[in-house]
């Protein structure tokens, strides 16, 4: 396994870990909400925590969804085209995704920096910690799309989604 493959595997691992941890927090917060409402003692901060955990789940999961092909796609049209057209469309889509993500990153960072002057009402969390989800999502989408473009141009892959191996 090459150094590049190890690096990609490490990035995928971190994204999966972030997705899993944030989803576990989401499940715990919702469970606490439900139990609290049944006993009439639901903490008010669980609503906020649920929203923030969902944002982190999406932030870490969007790049993985791009990688595995679980984002919305028009494969039926694309793959029915003749010759190299499907490959070219996959390359264009990946390049456009990477380009748009990279273009939006500085603007997302400005959004994050505004959040350091704000705190959430119930948890008292600085909002830049929450707003960083937008930056992380764009960065991971751009990264995984850029990796697909590099893989396609180098001939290492054909641009089709990379499905995880079954355990």
N, C-alpha and C positions, 0 to 999 in steps of 0.2 A: 504494500500500500504506500503510495507516494505521500510526500509532505502535504501537498494540496488536498488530497483525499482525507488525510487526518484532520486538517484544518476545517474542511467542510463538515466532517463528522462531528467535530467539537462544536461548531456553530449550530448544527442541527440538534445536538444534545442540549445545548443551553436553551434553544428555542423551545424544545419539548419540555424541558424542566420548568421553564417559565410558564408555559401553557398549563402544565399539570399543577404546579403550585397555586397559580392564580385561580384555576378551576376548583381546586380543593378549598381555597378560601371562599369562593363563591358558594359552593355547596354548604360549607359550614355556616356562612352568614344566613343563607336562605333557611336552613334547618333551624337555626336559632330564631329567626323571624316567625316561622310557622309554629314552633313550640311556644314561643312567647305570646303569640296571638291566641293560642288555645288556652293559655293560663292567664291571659290579660296582663302580661308583664313584658311585652316585646320592647327591647331596647331601641331607641330611636336611631342610633348610629348604624344599625344593621342595614337600613335602606341605603345609606351612603356607601358602606363597605361593599354591598352587593354591586352597585354601579361601578365602583372603582375596580373591583375584581373582574367584572365583565370587560372593562376597558383593557386591562392587562392581558386577559385571555385572548382577546382579539389582536392586541398588539403583537404578542408572541406567536399567535397561531396563523396570522395572515401570510407570512413568508413561507411557513410550512405548507399551508394550503396551496400556495402558488406552486411550490416544489412538487407536491403530490397530485396536482391537477384537480383539487377539490374546490377551486374557485370557479365561478361561472365561466363557461367556455362555449364556443360555437364549433365544436369538433365535427359535428355532422356536416356542416358546410365546408369547413376547412379541409378535412380529410378526404372529401369526395372530389376535390379538384385534381386535375391531371398533373403528372410530372413532378417537378420540384416545387410547385406552388404551395403545397402544405408546409414544406420545410421553410420556405421563404416567409410565409405568413406567421409561423411560429417564431421565427427569428425576429421579424418586425414587431410582433406583440411583446416579446421579451425585451427587446431594445426600447420600445416605447414605455413599457412599465418601469424599466430601470431608469430611463431618462426622466420620466415624470417624477419618480420617487426622489431622485437626486436633485431635481429642480426645486421640489417642495421642501427639502430638508432645512435649508436656512430659514425659510418662513415658519416652519414648524418649531425650530429652535427659538425664534422670536416669541412665538406663542407660549413656549415653555417658560421662557425668562419672565414673561409678564406674570405668570402664576406665582412667582416667589413673593409677590406683594399681596397675595390673597391666601386665605385659609378656608377650609371647608367648615360649614356651620356646625355639624354634629360631631365630627371626629377631631376637628382642629388641625387637620393635616395641611401642610403647605401645598398649594395647588400645582406648583411646578412638578411635584412628585407624581401627581395624577396626570398632568398635561404631557409628561414625557412619554406617555403611551402613544401619542400621535407620532412623535419623533421615532420611537422604536419601531412602530409598525411600518413607517415609510422607509426606514433604514433597512429593515429585514426584507421588505418587498424588493427594494432596489438591489440589495445584495444577492438574493436568490435569483432575481431576473438577470442580473449581470453575470452571475455564474452560469446561467443557462446560455446566455449569448456567447460567453467564452468557450463553453463546452461545445456549442454548435460550430463555432468558427474554427476550433481546433480539431474537429472531427471526433471528439471523445463521446459526444452524444448527439442524438437526432432532434432534441428539443421537445420530445414527448415527456410528460410528467414522470417523475421518479417515484414509483410506489415503494413504500417501505417493505423490507423483507418480512415475511411472516415468521413469527417466533415459534 
